[in-house]
Amino acid sequence: MNVVGIDPGTTGAIAFITERGTSVHDLPIREIRGNGFAVRRIDGRALALLIRSECPAGEPFAAFCESVHARAGERNSMMTQGSLMRSFGAIEAVCDCLGAPPELVTPQAWQAFYGLVGKKNEIRGKGALPAATRRALELYPSVAGDLVRVKDHNRAESLLIAHFGSRKVLGQ
């Protein structure tokens, strides 16, 4: 069974754990110009093609996506929350169309599974890789080249979500 893990958002990522190997990718996005702003959104067609390239038709896959919710806060503008929910909807629709509605996983559930405290509570030195990235590298050293930058944390998180999901699918 192929497993897909998704960290949603326009800076999000998608990971694949398949019989052929493991890979991580940034979510494909498209820029839409208008009203003086460059707005980014998930490119649904490109996402479907990416999933099909890693999980060919006829091969079942299970999708696991981090659960997101709109919530007000100091660092959560209405525009940011709207973008996140739009991204989530696009991901959900693509997975539905490909026959694998995503199972939602809360950040608290998958982070607790790995003993992670969450980004907001993590203490690390400047330039040090986040704990999620370090854990993903321990589990999947074959993708080390895709997780070298601090900003690759979304890729690492999508891989950890996929690994979390794979344990559920395999009954471990």
C-alpha positions in Angstrom: 0.0 0.0 0.0 1.3 3.4 -1.0 1.1 6.1 1.6 0.9 9.9 1.0 1.5 12.5 3.8 0.6 16.1 3.2 1.5 19.2 5.2 -1.1 21.7 3.6 -0.6 25.3 2.6 1.0 27.2 -0.2 4.4 26.5 1.4 3.4 23.0 2.3 4.8 19.7 1.1 3.8 16.2 0.1 5.7 12.9 0.9 5.3 9.5 -0.6 6.2 6.1 0.9 5.8 3.5 -1.8 7.2 0.1 -2.7 9.5 1.9 -5.0 10.9 4.2 -2.4 10.4 7.4 -0.5 10.2 11.0 -1.9 9.3 14.4 -0.8 8.1 17.4 -2.8 6.9 21.0 -2.3 3.2 21.2 -3.1 2.8 22.6 -6.6 1.5 26.1 -6.6 0.2 28.6 -9.1 0.4 32.4 -8.9 -2.7 34.4 -9.6 -2.2 38.1 -10.3 -4.8 40.6 -9.5 -5.7 43.6 -7.3 -2.0 44.5 -7.0 -1.3 41.3 -5.0 0.4 38.1 -6.1 -1.8 35.4 -4.7 -0.6 31.8 -4.6 -2.8 28.7 -4.6 -2.4 25.0 -5.0 -2.2 23.9 -8.6 -4.8 21.0 -8.4 -3.9 19.6 -11.8 -0.2 19.5 -11.1 -0.9 18.0 -7.7 -3.0 15.2 -9.2 -0.3 14.5 -11.8 2.4 14.4 -9.1 0.4 11.9 -7.0 -0.3 9.8 -10.1 3.4 9.8 -10.9 4.3 8.4 -7.5 1.1 6.3 -7.0 0.1 5.0 -10.5 -3.6 4.3 -11.3 -4.4 0.8 -10.2 -2.1 1.0 -7.1 -4.1 1.8 -4.0 -2.9 4.6 -1.8 -3.9 6.1 1.5 -3.6 9.8 2.1 -3.0 11.5 5.4 -3.2 15.2 5.7 -2.5 17.5 8.7 -5.8 18.8 10.0 -6.1 22.6 9.8 -8.6 25.0 11.3 -9.2 28.7 10.8 -8.5 30.5 14.1 -8.0 34.1 15.0 -4.7 35.2 16.6 -1.9 37.6 16.6 0.0 35.9 13.8 -3.1 34.5 11.9 -4.5 37.1 9.6 -7.9 36.6 7.8 -6.0 36.4 4.5 -3.5 33.8 5.8 -6.3 31.6 7.2 -8.3 31.9 4.1 -5.4 30.8 2.0 -4.7 27.9 4.3 -8.3 26.7 4.1 -8.4 27.2 0.3 -5.2 25.1 0.0 -6.7 22.4 2.2 -9.9 22.3 0.1 -7.9 21.9 -3.1 -5.8 19.0 -1.6 -9.0 17.3 -0.3 -10.7 17.6 -3.7 -7.7 16.2 -5.6 -7.4 13.2 -3.2 -11.2 12.7 -3.5 -11.0 12.6 -7.3 -8.1 10.1 -7.2 -10.1 7.8 -4.9 -8.3 8.3 -1.6 -10.1 10.9 0.6 -7.5 12.1 3.0 -7.6 11.0 6.6 -7.1 14.1 8.8 -4.3 13.9 11.5 -4.0 16.6 14.1 -0.6 18.1 14.6 -0.8 17.1 18.3 -1.3 13.4 17.4 1.6 13.0 14.9 4.0 15.2 16.9 3.2 13.3 20.2 3.9 10.0 18.4 7.5 11.3 17.6 8.0 13.0 21.0 8.0 16.4 19.3 6.9 19.5 21.2 5.7 21.6 18.2 7.4 24.5 16.4 6.2 27.2 18.8 7.7 25.4 21.9 10.9 24.1 20.3 14.1 25.6 21.4 17.0 25.4 18.9 20.0 27.4 17.9 20.1 29.7 14.9 20.5 27.7 11.7 19.9 24.4 13.5 17.5 22.0 11.8 14.1 21.7 13.5 13.5 18.5 15.5 10.9 17.3 13.0 13.6 17.5 10.2 16.1 15.7 12.3 13.6 12.9 13.1 12.6 12.6 9.4 16.3 12.2 8.6 16.8 9.5 11.2 13.8 7.5 9.7 14.5 8.2 6.0 18.2 9.0 5.3 17.6 8.4 1.6 15.9 11.8 1.3 18.6 13.7 3.1 19.3 15.8 0.0 15.7 17.1 0.1 15.8 18.2 3.8 19.1 20.1 4.1 17.7 23.6 4.6 15.9 24.9 7.7 13.0 25.9 5.5 12.5 22.3 4.4 10.6 21.6 7.6 7.4 21.3 5.7 8.9 18.5 3.6 10.0 16.8 6.8 6.6 17.2 8.4 4.9 15.7 5.4 7.2 12.7 5.6 6.5 12.3 9.3 2.8 12.5 8.6 3.2 9.8 5.9 5.2 7.6 8.3 2.6 8.1 11.0 -0.1 7.1 8.5 1.8 4.1 7.2 2.0 2.6 10.7 -1.8 2.9 10.9 -2.3 1.4 7.5 0.1 -1.5 8.2 -1.5 -2.0 11.7 1.7 -1.3 13.6 
